[in-house]
Amino acid sequence: MMLIDCPYCGERAQAEFTYERTLDSIVSLDMPVEEVLARLFSRANPRGEDRELWRHTFGCRQWLVLRRHRRTHAIAAVDPYAPDDPE
């Protein structure tokens, strides 16, 4: 079982959380169409660590950024999500 250390609630089971997407696939309304298409359909699929957007759905309901290894699922960091932060 994967445990996620929520900065607001402490360590919880992964079943309380919902995966949304990787941070590099988030688009804004003012982005050019070419960039939106590239972010949504032409992204890299690294085997190593990636930054992902998760929500603590059955807890505090906060959005979180997990730095997680895609193959081992080891979580290196969990931070609150700030939409204005650079990737």
N, C-alpha and C positions, 0 to 999 in steps of 0.2 A: 504494500500500500504506500502510495506517495503522500508525504506530509508537506504542507505548505505553511511557512511561518508568516502569517498575516501580521503586518505592522500594527494593526489595530486590535486584533483578537487573540494573537498568539498562534501557536502551532495547531493546525487543524487538518483533518483528512481531506484529500483531494476531491472527494465526493461533494464537499460543500461548495466547490468552486466550478466556474464555467469558463472554458477556454474560448477566447474570442478570435484572435488572429495574431500574426507576428506584427511587430511595430512597423516594419518596412512596408506593410500593405495598407496602412492607414492613409486615406486621402482626404483632402479638404475641398471645399466647394470652389475655391479660387484657383485651383491647380489647372494647368493646361491639360487638355484632353490626352495628349501624347504621354504625359507623365502619369496620369491616372491609369491609362491602359498598361503602361509598363509596370507600375506598382502592383496592379491587380493580376496581371496575366504573364508577366515575364520576369518574375523574381527568382533569385537564386534559392537553392534548397540545400543549405549547408548541413554537413553531418555533425558539426561541432556545436558550440554554444550559440544560442539565438535569444533575442529579446522578444517576449510574448506578452500580449495583453490578456489578462484574466479578470474575472469578477468574482468576488466573494458572495455568491448568490444566496446561499443559505446561512449567512452570517451578517456582517456589517454592511454588505452590498456595495462596498467600495471597489473601484477599479484599481488593479495592481499590475505592475510590470515585473515579470519573472525572467531572470536570466537563467535559462535551463539548457542543459546538454540534450540534443535531440535523440541521441542513441542510448545514452545511459539514464536519462531523465533526472540526473543529478541537478539540484537547484543551487546555483551559486549565489543568488541574491533575490530578494523580494522588496520592491520599493512601491510607494504610492504612485499612481499614474498622474502626471501633470501634462495636459494636452499641449502646452507651449514648449515643453522640453524638446531639444533636438534629439534625433534618434541615436 
